[in-house]
């Protein structure tokens, strides 16, 4: 995919506009730091997109754990902290979610996730895990991710051992909940506030921009986009060189098929559609999505280095859709 950009005013409203997407590695987690005339409204728009992305990402991750080279035991939730936000957005995030410093707040609880089964809710603040207090960190300063990341490592380590007890603050009261994690792909999925329609994988994480998440019309199209990026990890196009990590382990029996011929992007298109179908999403949306994408932006109408045209990708995905339908009709397992 190639890169494009929304005007900032359209990004605020998560509107659909003429743009394109990219598929390339990126460095560490982004900070929420763009400007907007109404910060509370922008925070609400970001939260809506986060919920959709997290919901789809969890289903893809759990349904395809058997195919991922790296797996973990996961609660399925998406966490955030006050200090993750810019100084402009932080007061609104604190007021809306009850956030405090680096303490992990629950941003999203996907349906059917272990967190949902434990009774965890959006807006809960995690104070401790298995009796170990999580670090509040310092107040003030610019947007920073490191404190939340350190707390998440503690949480991941606890979940790696199976059920974990969390001290949760909700509406001023504290309670204990036990989360029983389930096996899922071991990759973080993050929403990147940006007016570029980008999705990318770096071997450890998947990123999707707010612009591209807003362009997608529903969960099935989001699954096409995120499935493509997850396929890069399944196919080992983006190797993660770090030797393991908290709550992650190597899956030695992972599926190693490279997805056939046609280059990395075409392989990821094909395998990604299988991953989406395995998670229960409709593969029939993929070709129309790419045709709509191509009609919206001249950049993707023509081939580029490493990328076929939108029309070619749509036609190829129609073939994959038929292949999936035939396997389903025959009662076969959905393996590309």
PyMOL commands that set and color helices and strands:
alter all, ss='L'
color gray80, all
select helices_A, chain A and resi 8-12+39-63+65-67+82-84+87-97+114-117+146-159+210-215+219-234+263-278+285-296+298-300+310-330
alter helices_A, ss='H'
color red, helices_A
select strands_A, chain A and resi 21-22+70-74+77-80+105-109+125-129+132-133+164-170+173-179+182-185+188-192+197-201+205-209+248-250
alter strands_A, ss='S'
color yellow, strands_A
deselect
rebuild
show_as cartoon
